[in-house]
Amino acid sequence: MLRIVVYANQTPIAEANAGNMSMLADISDYKVRAVEHAAPKLDIPAADVTGWVRDHPRRTSVWHLVRKIAELAVGEGNAADAVQEGTPSITASSSD
């Protein structure tokens, strides 16, 4: 399990958890949940996103996986597709 916590001024503002669902294969799929707290002063709503990072090569820097998880959390890039809580998650593939 990979856990990412983002802090601003020693206050946690976002967290993501990714679990390897491929028994640690060299090319792995990760189930991801990313949660961001609302920041009303910045007009940023709370978010709770789930999705997948598919076909990730494990023999690369962890920062490649962190980037894909961040892209999933904000709905950018082709690393994975994500949806808001309460709707089914969508999967996608990518290569790095």
Secondary structure as the mmCIF struct_conf table of DSSP 4:
data_model
#
loop_
_struct_conf.conf_type_id
_struct_conf.id
_struct_conf.beg_label_comp_id
_struct_conf.beg_label_asym_id
_struct_conf.beg_label_seq_id
_struct_conf.end_label_comp_id
_struct_conf.end_label_asym_id
_struct_conf.end_label_seq_id
STRN STRN1 LEU A 2 ALA A 8
TURN_TY1_P TURN_TY1_P1 ASN A 9 GLN A 10
STRN STRN2 THR A 11 ASN A 20
BEND BEND1 SER A 22 SER A 22
TURN_TY1_P TURN_TY1_P2 MET A 23 LEU A 24
BEND BEND2 ASP A 26 ASP A 26
STRN STRN3 ILE A 27 GLU A 36
STRN STRN4 ALA A 39 ALA A 39
HELX_RH_3T_P HELX_RH_3T_P1 PRO A 40 LEU A 42
TURN_TY1_P TURN_TY1_P3 ASP A 43 ASP A 43
STRN STRN5 ILE A 44 ILE A 44
STRN STRN6 ALA A 47 PRO A 57
BEND BEND3 ARG A 58 THR A 60
HELX_RH_AL_P HELX_RH_AL_P1 VAL A 62 VAL A 74
TURN_TY1_P TURN_TY1_P4 GLY A 75 GLY A 75
BEND BEND4 GLY A 77 ALA A 79
STRN STRN7 ALA A 82 GLN A 84
TURN_TY1_P TURN_TY1_P5 GLU A 85 GLY A 86
BEND BEND5 THR A 87 THR A 87
#
